[in-house]
Amino acid sequence: VRILPEILESLLINRKNKYPQQVFENGFTIQKDKSCETGAMDVRHLCSAIASPSTNYTKIKGIFDTFMKLNNIEFEIKVNDEIPFLITGRSAEVLVGGKSIGFIGEVCPEVLVNFGLLVPVVCFELVID
């Protein structure tokens, strides 16, 4: 479960407002976990997105890099064209200590159309627990 769909819904609600629009959300998602008594656990995520006719990967990467630097988190970016809701060649997996903690990239046009969005959107989402 991800926060990104909620961010895209927020951008839809605000699509008549001036661009660029920059939004973020920090919250819990529910993940299946058979080791928990309830069979699920809360996992904290952070998601940030920019919607603008002129946005691109470089713009969201700058915000991402600043967040990681301010929190003293060493990371690796690994190209990953298997993230279905991000554009192939403009998407990557975020690794910390060799473990995947999220993604960064440009949202696919098909996803934008499905959400009724009219401009490109770039985003990242991280597990921050």
C-alpha positions, 0 to 999 in steps of 0.5 A: 500500500502506498501514499501516492494515490492519495497525493494524486487525488489531492492534485486532482482536487487542486488541478484548477489552481496555479502550477507548479504544485508541490505536495507531500504527505507523511503517514502510515500505510497498512502492510500485511505481516503474518508475524504480527498478531493482527496479520498487519502492521503500520508502516510510516511512509513519506511521499512528495510530488510536483505537478507542473507542465515543466516538471521533470525527474531532476526537480524531484531528485533535488528535493529528494537529495535535500531530504536525504542529506538533511536526515544524514541518510546514505542511499543508492539510486538503482534504475528500475524500469519495473515500477508499473506506475512510473515511466520506463527510463525515468524511474528508480528504486531507492536503496539504503544499506542495500535494502529497497525503501522506496522509489522516485520517478515520473508518473506514467501518462496512463496513470495521470489520465486515470486520475484526471490529471492534465500535467506531468507529475514527478514523485518519490515515496519512502518507507521512513520507519 
